[in-house]
Amino acid sequence: MPKHATADDHAMIVTSAKVLSPSGFVLVDKPVDSVDKLMKVLEWRQRQRPLAPAGLPAQVWVLDAACVALGWGPDDVDPGDESDYSTEELRQGRMRTDLIARLDGATRSLLGPYLAPDKEDGWHLYQPGPEIGHRLHLSYVTGRRKFMVDVILEPWAMETRRSGHDRLGILGSEKAGTLIEFDDEMDTARELARRLSWHVEHIGVLPGITSARTGAVVLDQIFRDRRKTGKGIVVEAPVAVPALDGADHEDLEPFLVWARQWIETDEIEHADALVTIDQRASYLASAGMIDLGYGEVVHHASDAEELAHASDKLPFGVWQVTLPAADTLALPERLPLPHPHMRPDRPVTLWVTTETVKSLCAPITDGGAGLDLADLAIAEAWTTTQQGVVLKRWKEILAAARKTAVEADDPILKSLVSDIYKGYLGRIAGDQNWDSNLRHHYQPIWAAAIKAHARHRSRVKAMKIATEHDLWPIKGLTDAWTYLVPNGVALADGLPYLGKFVVEKQRALDDDQVLLELLSAATPGEVRRAVNNAYTTAGLTPDNDDDADPKDAASETPEGVAG
């Protein structure tokens, strides 16, 4: 259970008229309309009841009109205009870089008179990189005591986001409809306060600058607690990614993007609805279920197959295997092949994670390929010296927060939790640019193993439905299956646990044009289009088949800053 009961101990909100605690208590009942007053408020708070860190330094949120009064408004810092930049410059983030440079200059000018010389008592502005942006790391040193606070210039968060980066941590997401954007300043303050209070109470940490950073903070808090007690797994370094004969580490375990070659006429004749089922928080579920590796990485150049056969518990790592030609196996015709890189007519040699090895060796009726280890012709491996359920407690904290949001019927808070685990698992997969004290979060093999585990559980579900109802999917995307379903057949699991299947969307097959398009589909592309068009005509959002995984947050770009 998160340690911190109230955000009042960790954060303040500065409006143009007053300073508030997240619970709504008025701390200062008059405008803070100069930097001098802001610094005095921070010092006063430190003397009265110091703001404490909660995974991250304490936070002071400065809202739009307050920024204007303090000298950080658009009249003081030119936000720039897209028309002044070429398409290529915009793509490269030149407009953002220029804005941050202007914010940097304004901040140093405004705070300069209040900053003490290096190593002397007083205020210090600390930035781990060259950019200040919309978050200012301040510290106040007096003797041996040090008070740290992040001053966050809320209106500049959207302007300084990286190109293509929509998620703004606790401020929400434009695409998801969770962005805080009220005309009234007090409405903004109330919603921000609500989110801060909920975040600290249910997740136990202050929000990071992005959702991915928050996920890292939650895990680091767990590691800190384990260091104190001396119990539990603590990961101190990334698992070194070996050279895998040119293999793309980010595509070590590819996503499922699949559709049938054809649809049988009787499948459509007996169906009453098009139904898509999806795993509930699939990656979060898998993250807390499987062993992940840490410690040293050992190369097995000649004894890899012997190691696999001799192990009671297959070591965590990556294995070079050869997948047999699918046509030589008795695999179901109306399911995708057990691995996205498997081919029907020829063997394929590739690197896979331990989770895929286990999946391939599972019985066909349980979603596997029914292979023995010997069938995989294991040639080489890299394995870790230690392994365990590293993310189990991390998953439990986020799952409990998600459950609370669901039970409260609060889609905004549910979305914020989803962004945390998706953002974190996306970033550990492909971003090597963590700050030096955060390098242990670069874990691409963890991310690949989680992806493989979730993919296998989807196949387990598909085989169960085939066994119980003689129904087969016509389309698969990541961890979702789309079916043609007769009345009276329930595909969802009906259980509240993560990883179980729920109905994501459905539509009645009561449109002749939809039926004709499904019936005439003769290629996987036409099947995908028919399904997407069926949902579109019913006013439902179609799947984004052009994106390998529309739910994965690997696009979460590096923050490049600590804290």
Buried (B, 14 or more C-beta within 10 A) or exposed (E): EBEBEBBBBBBBBBBBBBBBBBEEEEBBEEBBBEBEBBBBBBBEBBEEEEBBBBBBBBBBBBBBBBBBBBBBBEEBBEBBEEEEBEEEBBEEBBBBEBBBEBBBEBBEEBBEEBBEEEEEEEBBBEBEEEBBBBBBBBBBBEEEEEBBBBBBBBBBBBBBBBEEBBBBBBBBBEEBEBBBEEEEBBEBBBBBBBBBBBBBBBBBBBBBBBBBBBBBBBBBBBBEBBEEEEEBBBBEEBBEBBEBEEBEBBEBBBBBBBBBEBBBEEBBEBBBBBBBBBBBBBBBBBBBBBBBBBBEBEEBEEEBBEBBEEEEEBBBBBBBBEBBEBEEBEBBEBBBBBBBBBBEEEBBEBBBBBBBBBBBBBEBEEBBBBBEBEBBBBBBBBBBEBBBBBBBBBBEBBBBBBBBBBEEEBBBBBBBBBBBBBBBBBBBBBBEEBBEEBEBBBBBBBBBBBBBBBBBBBBBBBBBBBEEBEBBBBBBBBBBBBBBBBEEBEBBBEEEEBBBBBBBBBBEBEBEEBBEBBBEBEEBEBBBBBBBBBBBBBEBEBBEBEBBBEBBBBBBBBBBBBB
